[in-house]
Amino acid sequence: MGTKWRRAVLEGALLCLLFFVIFGPISSLVIWSIAIRWYWPHVLPQEIGLAYWKQALGLQRDWAIAAVSIWGAFGTSMLVALVATALVMTMAIPAGYALARYRVPLKALILLLFLMPKAFPQQPIFVNLLPTFTRWGLAGTVQGVILIHILVCLIFGVWITTSAFKAIPQELEEAARSVGATRWRTFWKVLLPLAAPGLLVSTVFVFITSLTEFTGTFFIGLPFVTTLPMLLYSSSGYNMQFASVIAIVLLIPSLLFMVLIQRVFRPEYMGGIAG
Amino acid sequence: MRSGSSAVEVKGLGGGTVRFLPLFLLLPAVAFILVMYIYPFALSIVRSFTDESGGLSLVNYYKAVSLYGRDILFSIQVAILGTLISTVLSLALASYIRLSDSRMARLINSLSRLGIFLPYVVVAQMMRSFLAPHGLLNVLLANMGLVDIDSPLQLFNIRGLTFGFLWKETPFITFIVLSGLQVIDDTYIEAARSVGARTRHIILRILLPMIKPTIAIAVVLTFCTIVSTFTLPYMIVAGNPTTVTVDIAHRVTYFGDYRVASALGVFLYLIVGVMAVYYLRRTVREEVYGY
């Protein structure tokens, strides 16, 4: 009985510590986003309200509140993320199918290409693309930012798609082929519906990665393309409330994604690790 | 006859068009990576060895070391510190979750996963407000009497930066390690218990050694991520020393100096070098040869 109690107390303490470490920073964001006045060293703000939220969401315009509507940046972010995701998946689905189902010549070399961007820092890549992009008239444009987002997201798309196809037993396709279905029809009618949940995870992961991309947009997009992360960055120095509002807006999709896909997400999705 | 030949074709052994089909399917993705990744990767190395007049030279490396030598060491220090602490924490947390079947352990498991997908830009803003001299952490500590109100903790340096990395990377390693641990059959643990092994021994001598390769990959990826991350140090480290990634941004945005920035980039490649090569070799080998 003694050890059982000690164990419960230890577990409780661990839980409390974890709770504080995880929710401390998150609650700091939440409190700042509704703080109108908050003087040091008070634990809680003196005056709270939704003024910054309302202004950020375009519901009011008050010169005393240092926030602008986020809808413009939200629109840019959505446009970039939707186009980038569509193009990434257009390339990733055939690539993933080939890697999962065929003996690919030069497979080691091709895999290396898809793994290198994860192993080595990407910032020098963005920096060295900037002069080229400037020459091509892509720097500071939405098209340029979309290209950079595709670069950042493509490897994740290929990994997750490959592993989604691999998870489907090949016998079903062989059965369809043996009764005379064409390769294309087998892919379309048998494999694709079975792999759909995995492909959905891949698509959503790519979408969220693009939505929250910072470094590439910073070098290629600034100061002309303002996505939500760029707006967050530019307000973060001087305006804690407004920056916190944007941070929460960006935090919601990632948290939702975590809660929804807990059960189906596998480690190889994050590192290209087999098994 | 017909069914036999198509079954062979499904495996990709058929001749003619089929042999090139996989390459054709891979072409768009491979071409994109070649143009948008490999080309600028090679460019960054070439640029780092080029002087103003276009000749071959080490002047960029000389500048990088003399101006930013301290920051190169700082980046290495942060990466080692962050990787080491988050690995130890993750191994302890994952082992605990694997061995305990209480409701609290399940709660701790869900809680520990919460941060996995949060982007660094959000984590950076969170840390910026939480760790500030007048931020929530100092407010709480001051009100508990643990910190002097007039001299709050200064955390916009290596301490705060490491904390931010731990906050983001510990859930990641825990997730990977725990997935590995969950594959291990319960009978190993029961057998060890039945001959009187202590929990500590079960973890250190049985469970963790069985998943060494998984742990290695998680550690390597974390190290590479910490070295590569620009957002977090850029947004929370005040002044010097700072990370190489921040120096690269300064070099480009203030001076338009792509050559020294590229030399600094090559230093980043070298810092992750051994680890990155290990990760690439292992993953490719496993995928291609299956071991």
HADDOCK unambig.tbl for C-alpha pairs under 7 A between the chains (distance, minus, plus):
assign (segid A and resid 11 and name CA) (segid B and resid 104 and name CA) 6.93 0.50 0.50
assign (segid A and resid 15 and name CA) (segid B and resid 108 and name CA) 6.24 0.50 0.50
assign (segid A and resid 25 and name CA) (segid B and resid 126 and name CA) 5.36 0.50 0.50
assign (segid A and resid 25 and name CA) (segid B and resid 127 and name CA) 6.28 0.50 0.50
assign (segid A and resid 25 and name CA) (segid B and resid 130 and name CA) 5.23 0.50 0.50
assign (segid A and resid 26 and name CA) (segid B and resid 126 and name CA) 6.41 0.50 0.50
assign (segid A and resid 28 and name CA) (segid B and resid 126 and name CA) 6.91 0.50 0.50
assign (segid A and resid 28 and name CA) (segid B and resid 129 and name CA) 6.45 0.50 0.50
assign (segid A and resid 28 and name CA) (segid B and resid 130 and name CA) 5.63 0.50 0.50
assign (segid A and resid 28 and name CA) (segid B and resid 136 and name CA) 6.10 0.50 0.50
assign (segid A and resid 29 and name CA) (segid B and resid 126 and name CA) 5.93 0.50 0.50
assign (segid A and resid 29 and name CA) (segid B and resid 129 and name CA) 6.97 0.50 0.50
assign (segid A and resid 40 and name CA) (segid B and resid 134 and name CA) 6.24 0.50 0.50
assign (segid A and resid 41 and name CA) (segid B and resid 139 and name CA) 5.54 0.50 0.50
assign (segid A and resid 42 and name CA) (segid B and resid 139 and name CA) 6.67 0.50 0.50
assign (segid A and resid 43 and name CA) (segid B and resid 139 and name CA) 5.77 0.50 0.50
assign (segid A and resid 43 and name CA) (segid B and resid 140 and name CA) 6.35 0.50 0.50
assign (segid A and resid 91 and name CA) (segid B and resid 28 and name CA) 5.88 0.50 0.50
assign (segid A and resid 91 and name CA) (segid B and resid 29 and name CA) 5.34 0.50 0.50
assign (segid A and resid 92 and name CA) (segid B and resid 29 and name CA) 6.71 0.50 0.50
assign (segid A and resid 94 and name CA) (segid B and resid 25 and name CA) 5.05 0.50 0.50
assign (segid A and resid 94 and name CA) (segid B and resid 26 and name CA) 6.46 0.50 0.50
assign (segid A and resid 95 and name CA) (segid B and resid 25 and name CA) 5.53 0.50 0.50
assign (segid A and resid 95 and name CA) (segid B and resid 26 and name CA) 4.44 0.50 0.50
assign (segid A and resid 95 and name CA) (segid B and resid 29 and name CA) 6.72 0.50 0.50
assign (segid A and resid 98 and name CA) (segid B and resid 22 and name CA) 4.92 0.50 0.50
assign (segid A and resid 98 and name CA) (segid B and resid 25 and name CA) 6.28 0.50 0.50
assign (segid A and resid 98 and name CA) (segid B and resid 26 and name CA) 6.71 0.50 0.50
assign (segid A and resid 102 and name CA) (segid B and resid 11 and name CA) 6.34 0.50 0.50
assign (segid A and resid 102 and name CA) (segid B and resid 12 and name CA) 5.28 0.50 0.50
assign (segid A and resid 102 and name CA) (segid B and resid 22 and name CA) 6.35 0.50 0.50
assign (segid A and resid 103 and name CA) (segid B and resid 12 and name CA) 6.18 0.50 0.50
assign (segid A and resid 104 and name CA) (segid B and resid 22 and name CA) 6.04 0.50 0.50
assign (segid A and resid 104 and name CA) (segid B and resid 23 and name CA) 6.90 0.50 0.50
assign (segid A and resid 108 and name CA) (segid B and resid 284 and name CA) 5.90 0.50 0.50
assign (segid A and resid 108 and name CA) (segid B and resid 288 and name CA) 6.41 0.50 0.50
assign (segid A and resid 111 and name CA) (segid B and resid 284 and name CA) 6.37 0.50 0.50
assign (segid A and resid 112 and name CA) (segid B and resid 280 and name CA) 6.69 0.50 0.50
assign (segid A and resid 112 and name CA) (segid B and resid 284 and name CA) 6.79 0.50 0.50
assign (segid A and resid 113 and name CA) (segid B and resid 33 and name CA) 6.88 0.50 0.50
assign (segid A and resid 115 and name CA) (segid B and resid 280 and name CA) 6.67 0.50 0.50
assign (segid A and resid 119 and name CA) (segid B and resid 224 and name CA) 6.25 0.50 0.50
assign (segid A and resid 119 and name CA) (segid B and resid 276 and name CA) 5.00 0.50 0.50
assign (segid A and resid 120 and name CA) (segid B and resid 224 and name CA) 6.91 0.50 0.50
assign (segid A and resid 120 and name CA) (segid B and resid 269 and name CA) 6.14 0.50 0.50
assign (segid A and resid 120 and name CA) (segid B and resid 272 and name CA) 6.90 0.50 0.50
assign (segid A and resid 120 and name CA) (segid B and resid 276 and name CA) 6.64 0.50 0.50
assign (segid A and resid 121 and name CA) (segid B and resid 228 and name CA) 4.58 0.50 0.50
assign (segid A and resid 121 and name CA) (segid B and resid 268 and name CA) 6.90 0.50 0.50
assign (segid A and resid 121 and name CA) (segid B and resid 269 and name CA) 6.84 0.50 0.50
assign (segid A and resid 124 and name CA) (segid B and resid 44 and name CA) 6.64 0.50 0.50
assign (segid A and resid 124 and name CA) (segid B and resid 262 and name CA) 6.28 0.50 0.50
assign (segid A and resid 124 and name CA) (segid B and resid 265 and name CA) 5.23 0.50 0.50
assign (segid A and resid 125 and name CA) (segid B and resid 37 and name CA) 6.67 0.50 0.50
assign (segid A and resid 125 and name CA) (segid B and resid 40 and name CA) 5.41 0.50 0.50
assign (segid A and resid 125 and name CA) (segid B and resid 41 and name CA) 5.77 0.50 0.50
assign (segid A and resid 128 and name CA) (segid B and resid 40 and name CA) 5.57 0.50 0.50
assign (segid A and resid 128 and name CA) (segid B and resid 43 and name CA) 6.72 0.50 0.50
assign (segid A and resid 128 and name CA) (segid B and resid 44 and name CA) 5.96 0.50 0.50
assign (segid A and resid 129 and name CA) (segid B and resid 40 and name CA) 5.95 0.50 0.50
assign (segid A and resid 151 and name CA) (segid B and resid 36 and name CA) 6.81 0.50 0.50
assign (segid A and resid 174 and name CA) (segid B and resid 7 and name CA) 5.98 0.50 0.50
assign (segid A and resid 174 and name CA) (segid B and resid 10 and name CA) 6.79 0.50 0.50
assign (segid A and resid 177 and name CA) (segid B and resid 6 and name CA) 6.32 0.50 0.50
assign (segid A and resid 177 and name CA) (segid B and resid 7 and name CA) 6.70 0.50 0.50
assign (segid A and resid 178 and name CA) (segid B and resid 3 and name CA) 4.51 0.50 0.50
assign (segid A and resid 178 and name CA) (segid B and resid 6 and name CA) 6.54 0.50 0.50
assign (segid A and resid 178 and name CA) (segid B and resid 7 and name CA) 6.40 0.50 0.50
assign (segid A and resid 179 and name CA) (segid B and resid 3 and name CA) 6.81 0.50 0.50
assign (segid A and resid 212 and name CA) (segid B and resid 119 and name CA) 6.15 0.50 0.50
assign (segid A and resid 214 and name CA) (segid B and resid 121 and name CA) 6.70 0.50 0.50
assign (segid A and resid 215 and name CA) (segid B and resid 230 and name CA) 6.73 0.50 0.50
assign (segid A and resid 215 and name CA) (segid B and resid 231 and name CA) 6.63 0.50 0.50
assign (segid A and resid 229 and name CA) (segid B and resid 121 and name CA) 6.75 0.50 0.50
assign (segid A and resid 247 and name CA) (segid B and resid 122 and name CA) 5.30 0.50 0.50
assign (segid A and resid 247 and name CA) (segid B and resid 125 and name CA) 6.90 0.50 0.50
assign (segid A and resid 251 and name CA) (segid B and resid 118 and name CA) 6.34 0.50 0.50
assign (segid A and resid 251 and name CA) (segid B and resid 122 and name CA) 6.62 0.50 0.50
assign (segid A and resid 254 and name CA) (segid B and resid 117 and name CA) 5.50 0.50 0.50
assign (segid A and resid 254 and name CA) (segid B and resid 118 and name CA) 5.61 0.50 0.50
assign (segid A and resid 255 and name CA) (segid B and resid 114 and name CA) 6.87 0.50 0.50
assign (segid A and resid 258 and name CA) (segid B and resid 114 and name CA) 6.85 0.50 0.50
assign (segid A and resid 258 and name CA) (segid B and resid 117 and name CA) 6.78 0.50 0.50
assign (segid A and resid 267 and name CA) (segid B and resid 176 and name CA) 5.56 0.50 0.50
assign (segid A and resid 273 and name CA) (segid B and resid 283 and name CA) 6.11 0.50 0.50
assign (segid A and resid 274 and name CA) (segid B and resid 286 and name CA) 6.77 0.50 0.50
assign (segid A and resid 274 and name CA) (segid B and resid 287 and name CA) 6.74 0.50 0.50
